[in-house]
Each structure stands twice: as C-alpha cells, then as structure tokens.
Amino acid sequence: MIERVINDGIELALILRTTFFKEGIEFLTPGNYSQQLGYMCRPAQYVIKPHVHNPIAREVHYTNEVLFIKSGKLRVDFYSQERKYLESKILESGDVILLAMGGHGFTMIEQTEIIEVKQGPYVGESDKTRFTDQLPSPLLFRE
C-alpha cells in the first residue's frame, strides 16, 4: 500500500507500507524530486547489468529524507511550510517514508530503529528551523 500526505496540492510525504507488493520496478516519486524512491521486486536469477552513474550537476533547494523503519513503532506529525499542524500517521517495522516538503516531527511509541537517507553534504543545524509542537492534543495517537 502507498499513502501520500498532501496539503494544498503539494505532496509532503509518501509512505510505502511494508505490505506493498508489485512485480517489476516502479518509481514512486516524480522525476523532479531531489530524492527518488523506487520499488523493485525481481525474480531469482534476474540480472541488473553493472553500471556507473555519470556526474551530473544538480541543484537542490530542500532536503528530502527517506526513513526506513527497521523495527518499532512511531507517530509522524505533518505540518505545513507555515508550521501549522495537519495530521499524523503511525509507522511500523518495514514501513518506508519519503519526506518531501513541509514540516514533520516524530514521537516513538515503542523503541524504534530508523535508517535515514538524505542528500548531502550535511550542513548541520543550519539545514532546519525547529519550532514548537502545534498538536491539538499532547495525547493524540499515543498508545
């Protein structure tokens, strides 16, 4: 299953649930995203020919992140670019999320292992602006 979090026609996030299955290959993000998310299911003995990637200059305006939930359970809260709370989703072991736009925050419901992939180079705290949690209720989605 694929879920998309959209606000005012802008995709904030794409969630690829661990239950998703499809034969072949499918890229789930549009070509203009600075981080591409694809899914592959190939049979035994399928061969992807060796290749190198060519140097291509790219201009990146926003940091996109891909999170792989290795284990555990968490709540992700989505915010507009103006820092207004929009909605929350629960992610569990095996889920993958691409964070494309807007704001986000996380609350671990269980001990959680996350693998994060984002484009670099890393510029530290100057890459983000932190703000006060705007959840309607501090207990929202807590278990």
C-alpha positions as CSV (number, residue, x, y, z in Angstrom):
1,M,0.0,0.0,0.0
2,I,1.2,3.5,-0.9
3,E,-0.1,6.6,1.1
4,R,0.5,10.2,0.1
5,V,0.2,13.1,2.5
6,I,-0.9,16.1,0.5
7,N,-1.6,19.7,1.6
8,D,-2.9,22.4,-0.8
9,G,-1.9,20.2,-3.7
10,I,1.7,19.7,-2.5
11,E,2.9,16.3,-1.6
12,L,4.5,16.4,1.9
13,A,5.3,12.7,2.2
14,L,5.0,9.4,0.6
15,I,4.6,6.3,2.8
16,L,5.4,2.9,1.4
17,R,3.9,0.3,3.7
18,T,5.6,-2.9,4.4
19,T,2.6,-4.7,2.8
20,F,3.2,-3.2,-0.6
21,F,4.0,-5.7,-3.3
22,K,4.3,-5.4,-7.1
23,E,6.2,-7.4,-9.7
24,G,8.9,-5.4,-11.6
25,I,10.1,-1.9,-10.9
26,E,8.2,1.3,-10.1
27,F,9.5,4.7,-9.2
28,L,7.0,6.3,-6.8
29,T,8.3,9.8,-7.0
30,P,8.1,12.3,-9.8
31,G,11.3,12.9,-11.8
32,N,11.8,16.4,-10.3
33,Y,12.2,15.2,-6.7
34,S,15.8,15.6,-5.4
35,Q,15.4,12.2,-3.7
36,Q,14.0,9.4,-5.8
37,L,12.1,6.5,-4.2
38,G,11.7,3.3,-6.2
39,Y,10.5,-0.2,-5.5
40,M,11.8,-3.4,-7.2
41,C,10.7,-7.0,-7.0
42,R,12.8,-9.2,-9.2
43,P,12.7,-13.0,-9.6
44,A,15.7,-15.2,-8.7
45,Q,18.4,-15.1,-11.4
46,Y,17.3,-11.7,-12.7
47,V,20.3,-9.6,-13.6
48,I,20.9,-5.9,-13.4
49,K,23.8,-5.1,-15.7
50,P,26.8,-3.5,-14.0
51,H,26.8,0.3,-14.4
52,V,28.3,3.5,-13.1
53,H,26.5,6.8,-12.6
54,N,27.6,9.8,-14.6
55,P,28.5,13.1,-12.9
56,I,25.6,15.4,-13.4
57,A,25.3,18.8,-11.8
58,R,22.0,19.1,-9.8
59,E,20.6,22.0,-7.8
60,V,18.9,21.0,-4.5
61,H,16.6,23.5,-2.8
62,Y,15.1,21.4,0.0
63,T,16.4,18.5,2.0
64,N,14.4,15.3,1.3
65,E,14.7,12.4,3.7
66,V,13.9,8.7,3.4
67,L,13.4,6.9,6.6
68,F,13.3,3.1,6.8
69,I,11.6,1.8,10.0
70,K,13.8,-1.2,10.8
71,S,11.9,-2.0,14.0
72,G,9.4,-0.5,16.4
73,K,6.6,1.9,16.0
74,L,6.4,5.7,15.8
75,R,4.0,8.6,15.1
76,V,4.9,11.1,12.5
77,D,3.2,14.5,12.7
78,F,2.9,16.6,9.5
79,Y,3.0,20.4,9.3
80,S,2.6,22.9,6.5
81,Q,5.5,25.0,5.5
82,E,3.9,27.7,7.7
83,R,4.3,25.3,10.7
84,K,0.5,24.5,11.0
85,Y,-0.3,21.0,12.3
86,L,-2.0,19.0,9.6
87,E,-2.3,15.3,10.5
88,S,-0.4,12.3,12.0
89,K,0.4,8.8,10.8
90,I,1.6,5.7,12.5
91,L,4.7,3.9,11.0
92,E,5.7,0.4,11.9
93,S,8.6,-2.0,11.2
94,G,9.2,-2.4,7.5
95,D,7.5,0.9,6.5
96,V,9.4,3.5,4.4
97,I,8.6,7.2,4.3
98,L,10.0,9.9,1.9
99,L,9.6,13.4,3.5
100,A,9.5,15.8,0.6
101,M,8.1,19.2,1.8
102,G,6.6,20.8,4.8
103,G,7.5,20.1,8.4
104,H,7.5,17.0,10.5
105,G,8.1,15.7,14.0
106,F,8.3,12.2,15.5
107,T,7.2,10.5,18.7
108,M,8.4,7.0,19.4
109,I,5.6,4.8,20.6
110,E,7.9,1.8,21.1
111,Q,11.7,1.5,21.0
112,T,12.3,2.2,17.3
113,E,15.3,1.7,14.9
114,I,15.3,4.1,11.9
115,I,17.7,4.2,9.0
116,E,17.8,7.7,7.4
117,V,19.0,8.6,4.0
118,K,19.2,12.2,2.7
119,Q,21.2,14.1,0.2
120,G,24.3,15.9,1.4
121,P,26.6,17.5,2.1
122,Y,25.5,17.7,5.7
123,V,25.3,21.4,6.9
124,G,24.2,20.8,10.5
125,E,21.6,22.8,12.2
126,S,21.5,25.5,9.5
127,D,19.6,22.9,7.4
128,K,16.5,23.2,9.6
129,T,14.3,25.5,11.7
130,R,12.9,24.0,14.8
131,F,9.5,25.1,16.1
132,T,7.1,24.5,19.0
133,D,4.9,21.4,18.7
134,Q,1.4,22.5,17.4
135,L,-0.5,19.3,18.1
136,P,-4.2,19.8,19.0
137,S,-3.7,17.4,22.0
138,P,-0.5,16.1,23.5
139,L,-2.1,12.7,23.7
140,L,-3.0,12.5,20.1
141,F,-2.2,9.0,18.7
142,R,-0.3,8.0,21.8
143,E,-0.8,4.3,22.9
